[in-house]
Amino acid sequence: MRTAHAIHLGAVGPAVCCTVHNDKPWHLMRQEYIKNGLGTQRWQRAGMAVAGMMRQAVKGAIMEVYAARGMSQRARVATALVVIILREVVGSLKLVPYGLYAHNLYLSLVPFGLPSSTVVAQHMKLSGAKGLKRGSQNILQRWLRPRTHNVSIARNVRYGDGERNLMDIYVPGGPVQGGSKPVIMFVHGGVWASGDKWQFSPLGSQLAQDGVIAVVVQYTLFPQVLAADQVSEVSQALTWTMDNIQNYGGHPHKIYVMGHSSGSHLCAMLLWERARCRTEMSQGWTVEQQDARIPHGFIGLAGVYDIAEHYKYETQRGVNALSCMKPAMGGEKGFYSMSPTLLFMSLFKDLKTDDAAKFLVEGTDLVPTTCVIFTSDSDIVVPPDSSFALHRVLTTAGCNSRVIKHNALRHEDFVIWYDGWGNVKPHIGTYFQDIIDYVRDEIPVGISSLLEY
């Protein structure tokens, strides 16, 4: 049977698609993909990113040790930093089973563009129609052959010129005509220095299973670029999504940007950049060519929104020398210009005191109509104060914002919803349902500013 696979080419702007016919079923193509070592290359790239982040951490640790006075003080500082680094290494190793599961799930998804009957047939091949014996083998089957429930994926869709300017689009089953499905554009975290889109295949496929198109974006990492450049890349990804998501069944006016940790910071900065641009345009200023369209909503997951305040918190924890945050901002001189909470506060203050500007901007939407910001008291990486501060500022701009605290979630739980064996983690269900209800406009955002679990 001949099947058509959509191949996505080109740079920013309208999608350029062509059709390539292939006689091989997807499960055989997948085997060739693994045999050719492409999956190994993906692990190598992820490993290189983590290694680069660790080099930055070691470099910062050495500088911190040399800054200490006296041999005894240096010894104490060195010991404390080594303990922190070892703790981070152990934490990373604990995530290896999840990484294996996520990678295998990523390979198991069939390409977007196959006829629906072919998709079902290939999913039966991948999930093992005959099944295995009961007991532990069922767990093994779930891990080796994840059930993706008729979700397809458009891999490596290019949205910009950078090598890492790629996205994966997870599409629910069913017809794509009409463009009616809500869309979440997800931006991963990783201290601005690590992360790869395939690592979030469980997140993307879970959203798609619930009828939401998930666009998982990756971007150039520090130290290749600074965080300001990452904001520009993520903005390019949003522009591409707004222009092209209807081709995948998504509603171009129902796009939500969602980021985790440093990814949430990039999303908030994107919103500020577009708010500033809309402000200048409404006042008749000459603005360099820039997309000022704003998404329908914003979902912040344990994000950093005030860099200077978070740097104080990192210093209290003793991890400031190991973190990539300060160098990724271009040093302390870049803290203010990369803090969306402070930038929004300044923008709205200027509009409040300048009557002429206020009159001209009147009626212009500067931020999404609604925002939901998630945080947790159990998150020791990014405390809830950051979320509440951004929430208060957005509320002054007329945004119906809500903070939702899921206090059982740790920092990584906001995006790593499965354990290494494909089981949903405890306490994820209510949190995930809040996200789904929000994008379906079923969560009454404006009624209460805080919901706590």
C-alpha positions in Angstrom: 0.0 0.0 0.0 1.3 3.4 -1.0 1.1 6.1 1.8 1.7 9.8 1.6 3.9 11.5 4.2 3.9 15.2 4.7 7.4 16.8 4.6 7.7 20.3 5.9 10.3 22.6 4.4 11.3 26.3 4.4 11.9 29.0 6.9 9.6 31.5 8.6 6.3 32.3 6.9 3.7 30.1 5.3 4.2 26.4 5.5 5.8 24.9 2.4 4.7 21.3 2.0 5.2 18.6 -0.5 4.2 15.0 -0.6 6.6 12.1 -0.7 5.2 8.7 -1.5 6.7 5.8 0.4 5.8 2.1 0.0 6.9 1.1 3.5 4.6 1.0 6.5 5.5 3.3 9.4 6.6 0.6 11.8 9.2 -0.6 9.2 10.3 3.0 8.6 10.6 3.4 12.4 12.9 0.3 12.6 15.1 1.8 9.8 15.2 5.1 11.7 16.5 3.4 14.8 18.9 1.2 12.8 20.4 4.3 11.1 21.3 5.7 14.5 19.1 8.8 14.3 17.6 8.1 17.8 21.2 7.9 19.1 22.0 11.2 17.6 19.1 12.8 19.4 20.4 11.4 22.8 23.9 12.7 21.9 22.6 16.2 21.3 20.7 16.2 24.6 23.8 14.9 26.4 25.9 17.6 24.8 23.5 20.3 26.0 23.6 18.9 29.5 27.4 18.7 29.4 27.5 22.3 28.3 25.3 23.3 31.2 27.6 21.4 33.6 30.7 23.1 32.1 29.1 26.4 32.9 28.2 25.2 36.4 31.8 24.0 37.0 33.2 27.3 35.6 31.0 29.3 38.0 31.9 27.0 40.9 35.6 27.6 40.3 35.1 31.3 40.2 33.1 31.2 43.4 35.8 29.2 45.2 38.6 31.6 44.1 36.5 34.5 45.3 36.4 33.1 48.8 39.0 34.4 51.3 41.4 32.0 53.0 42.0 28.3 52.4 39.5 27.1 55.0 36.7 29.3 53.5 37.6 28.1 50.0 37.4 24.5 51.3 34.0 25.0 52.8 32.7 26.7 49.6 34.1 24.0 47.4 32.6 21.2 49.5 29.2 22.8 49.4 29.3 23.3 45.7 30.5 19.7 45.0 27.5 18.4 47.1 25.1 20.5 45.1 26.6 19.3 41.8 26.5 15.7 42.9 22.9 16.1 43.9 22.0 17.5 40.5 23.8 14.6 38.8 21.9 12.1 40.8 18.6 13.9 40.0 19.5 13.8 36.3 20.2 10.0 36.5 16.8 9.4 38.1 15.2 10.9 35.1 16.9 8.4 32.7 14.0 5.9 32.7 11.6 8.8 31.9 13.9 9.8 29.1 13.9 6.3 27.6 10.1 6.2 27.8 9.7 9.6 26.2 12.2 8.8 23.4 10.4 5.5 22.6 7.0 7.2 22.6 8.4 9.9 20.3 9.5 7.1 17.8 6.1 5.3 18.2 4.0 8.2 16.9 3.0 8.0 13.2 3.7 10.9 10.9 1.0 13.5 10.4 -0.5 13.3 6.9 -1.2 9.6 6.7 -4.8 8.6 5.9 -6.8 7.9 9.1 -7.2 4.2 8.2 -3.5 3.8 7.8 -2.9 5.6 11.1 -5.1 3.1 13.0 -3.5 0.2 11.3 0.0 1.4 12.2 -1.0 2.1 15.8 -2.2 -1.5 16.0 1.2 -2.7 14.7 3.0 -0.6 17.2 0.9 -1.4 20.2 0.9 -5.1 19.6 -2.5 -6.3 18.5 -2.1 -9.8 20.0 -0.9 -8.4 23.4 1.3 -10.1 26.0 0.7 -12.1 29.0 -0.7 -10.5 32.2 1.5 -9.2 35.0 4.8 -7.5 34.5 4.9 -8.1 30.8 2.0 -5.7 30.4 4.1 -3.1 32.1 7.0 -4.0 29.7 4.6 -3.8 26.7 3.4 -0.3 27.8 7.0 0.9 28.1 8.3 -0.7 24.8 5.2 0.0 22.8 3.4 3.0 24.1 -0.3 3.5 23.2 -0.7 6.8 21.5 -4.5 6.7 21.0 -4.6 7.8 17.4 -2.2 10.8 17.8 0.0 11.8 14.9 3.0 14.0 14.8 4.6 16.5 12.3 8.2 16.3 13.3 10.9 18.9 12.8 8.7 21.6 11.4 11.0 24.6 10.7 9.9 28.0 12.0 13.2 30.0 11.7 16.7 29.9 10.2 18.6 28.6 13.3 19.7 25.0 13.5 17.4 24.4 16.5 14.5 26.4 15.2 12.3 23.4 14.9 9.0 22.3 16.4 7.0 19.1 16.7 3.2 19.3 16.2 1.0 16.7 18.0 -2.3 16.4 16.2 -5.4 14.6 17.6 -7.1 12.0 15.5 -10.0 13.0 13.3 -10.4 15.5 10.4 -8.3 18.6 10.3 -10.6 20.6 8.1 -12.2 23.6 9.6 -9.4 24.6 12.0 -11.5 24.4 15.2 -9.2 22.8 17.8 -7.5 24.8 20.6 -3.7 25.0 20.4 -1.1 25.1 23.1 2.4 26.2 22.0 4.8 24.8 24.6 8.2 26.2 25.4 10.5 24.0 27.5 12.7 25.1 30.4 16.2 24.0 31.3 17.9 27.1 32.8 18.0 28.6 29.2 20.8 26.1 28.5 19.3 22.6 28.0 16.2 20.8 26.7 15.0 19.1 23.5 11.6 18.9 22.1 11.5 15.1 22.0 11.8 15.0 25.8 8.3 16.3 26.0 6.6 13.8 23.8 4.4 12.4 26.7 3.2 16.0 27.3 2.4 16.7 23.7 0.7 13.3 23.1 -1.4 13.6 26.3 -2.6 17.1 25.3 -3.5 15.7 21.8 -5.4 12.8 23.3 -7.6 15.3 25.0 -8.3 17.2 21.8 -5.7 19.9 22.0 -3.1 20.5 19.3 0.3 20.7 21.0 3.1 22.6 19.3 6.4 21.8 21.2 9.1 24.3 20.4 12.8 24.1 20.8 15.2 27.0 20.4 19.0 27.9 20.4 20.5 27.3 23.8 22.9 29.3 25.9 25.9 29.8 25.6 25.3 29.9 21.8 22.9 32.8 22.3 21.6 34.9 25.2 18.1 34.8 26.6 17.1 37.9 24.6 17.8 36.0 21.4 15.8 33.1 22.6 12.8 35.5 23.1 13.1 36.5 19.4 13.1 32.8 18.4 10.1 31.9 20.5 8.3 34.9 19.0 9.1 33.6 15.5 7.6 30.2 16.5 4.4 31.9 17.7 4.2 33.9 14.4 4.6 30.6 12.4 2.0 28.9 14.5 -0.6 31.7 14.1 0.0 31.7 10.3 0.0 27.9 9.7 -1.7 26.0 12.5 -5.0 25.9 10.6 -3.4 23.4 8.2 -3.2 21.0 11.2 -6.8 21.6 12.3 -6.0 24.3 14.9 -7.9 27.5 15.5 -5.6 30.5 14.7 -7.5 32.6 17.3 -7.4 29.9 20.1 -3.6 29.7 20.6 -2.3 29.6 24.1 1.4 30.0 24.9 2.6 27.7 27.7 6.1 27.6 29.2 7.8 25.9 32.1 10.5 27.5 34.3 12.9 29.4 32.0 10.5 28.6 29.1 7.7 30.4 31.0 10.1 33.4 31.4 10.6 33.5 27.6 6.9 33.3 27.0 6.3 36.2 29.4 9.0 38.2 27.7 7.4 37.5 24.4 4.1 38.9 25.7 5.9 42.1 26.9 7.7 42.6 23.6 4.3 42.4 21.7 2.6 44.7 24.3 5.4 47.3 23.9 5.1 47.0 20.1 1.3 47.5 20.2 1.7 50.5 22.5 4.1 52.2 20.2 2.0 51.4 17.1 -1.2 52.8 18.7 0.7 56.1 19.4 1.8 56.4 15.8 5.4 55.6 16.4 7.5 54.1 13.6 8.1 50.5 14.6 10.4 48.1 12.9 8.7 45.2 11.2 7.5 43.0 14.1 4.5 40.8 14.7 2.4 42.4 17.4 -0.4 39.8 17.5 -1.0 38.4 20.9 -2.1 34.9 21.7 -5.5 34.0 23.1 -4.1 33.0 26.5 -1.0 32.4 28.6 -0.2 29.4 30.8 2.8 29.9 33.1 4.2 26.9 34.8 6.6 27.7 37.7 8.1 30.5 35.8 10.9 33.1 36.6 9.5 36.6 36.0 11.8 38.8 38.0 15.4 38.0 37.4 17.0 40.1 40.2 14.6 38.6 42.8 15.2 35.1 41.6 19.0 35.7 41.7 18.7 36.6 45.4 16.8 33.4 45.9 19.5 31.4 44.1 22.1 33.0 46.3 20.2 32.0 49.4 20.1 28.4 48.1 23.8 28.6 47.3 23.3 27.7 43.6 23.9 31.1 42.0 27.4 30.3 41.0 26.2 27.1 39.3 23.2 28.5 37.5 23.3 29.7 33.9 20.7 32.4 34.6 23.1 35.3 35.3 25.3 34.8 32.2 22.3 34.0 30.0 20.9 37.4 30.8 24.2 39.0 29.8 25.3 39.6 33.4 23.6 41.7 36.1 23.2 44.6 33.8 20.6 42.6 31.9 18.5 41.7 34.9 16.0 44.5 34.6 15.6 44.4 30.8 14.9 40.6 31.0 12.4 40.8 33.9 8.8 40.8 32.4 7.2 41.6 35.8 9.2 44.8 36.1 8.9 45.7 32.4 5.1 45.3 32.4 4.9 47.3 35.6 6.9 50.2 34.0 4.8 50.1 30.8 1.5 50.3 32.6 2.8 53.0 35.0 3.8 55.1 32.1 0.4 54.7 30.4 -1.3 55.6 33.7 0.7 58.9 34.1 0.7 60.0 30.4 -2.8 61.0 29.6 -2.1 61.4 25.9 -0.6 57.9 25.6 -3.4 56.5 27.7 -6.0 58.0 25.3 -4.2 56.7 22.2 -3.8 53.2 23.7 -7.3 53.1 25.0 -9.1 50.0 23.7 -5.9 48.3 22.5 -5.4 44.8 23.9 -1.9 44.7 25.3 -2.0 41.3 27.0 -4.1 38.1 26.5 -7.6 38.3 27.8 -7.0 35.5 30.3 -3.9 34.0 32.0 -3.5 31.1 34.3 -0.3 30.8 36.3 0.6 27.6 38.1 2.9 27.3 41.1 3.5 25.1 44.1 4.7 25.4 47.7 6.7 22.2 47.1 8.7 23.8 44.4 12.1 24.7 45.8 13.5 25.8 42.5 11.1 28.6 41.8 9.0 29.8 44.7 5.4 31.0 44.3 6.3 34.7 44.9 7.4 35.0 41.3 4.0 33.9 40.0 2.0 36.1 42.3 4.0 39.2 41.3 3.4 38.7 37.6 -0.3 37.9 38.3 -0.7 41.2 40.2 0.8 43.2 37.3 -1.2 41.5 34.6 -4.4 42.1 36.6 -3.7 45.9 36.6 -3.7 45.7 32.8 -7.2 44.3 32.7 -6.2 40.6 32.2 -8.4 38.1 33.9 -5.5 36.3 35.6 -5.6 33.5 38.1 -2.9 31.7 40.2 -3.5 28.0 40.8 -1.3 26.3 43.4 -0.9 22.6 43.2 1.2 22.1 46.4 1.9 18.4 45.8 3.9 19.2 42.6 7.7 19.6 42.6 9.3 21.7 39.9 9.8 19.0 37.4 6.3 17.6 37.9 4.8 20.5 36.0 6.0 19.0 32.7 7.1 15.5 33.5 3.7 13.8 34.0 4.8 10.2 33.7 7.3 8.0 35.5 9.8 5.8 33.6 7.2 3.0 33.0 4.6 5.1 31.4 2.4 5.5 34.5 0.9 8.9 35.2 2.4 10.4 38.4 0.2 10.9 41.5 -1.4 14.4 41.8 -1.1 15.1 38.1 -4.7 14.4 37.2 -6.3 17.5 38.8 -3.5 19.8 37.5 -3.8 18.5 34.0 -7.5 18.9 34.0 -7.1 22.5 35.0 -5.1 23.1 31.9 -7.6 21.3 29.7 -10.5 23.2 31.3 -8.7 26.5 30.7 -8.1 26.0 27.0 -11.7 24.9 26.7 -12.9 28.1 28.4 -14.4 26.1 31.1 -12.4 27.4 34.0 -13.9 30.6 35.5 -10.6 32.6 35.5 -12.1 36.0 36.6 -14.1 34.8 39.6 -11.3 34.1 42.0 -7.6 35.1 41.7 -6.3 32.1 43.7 -7.2 28.4 43.6 -5.2 26.2 45.9 -5.0 22.4 46.2 
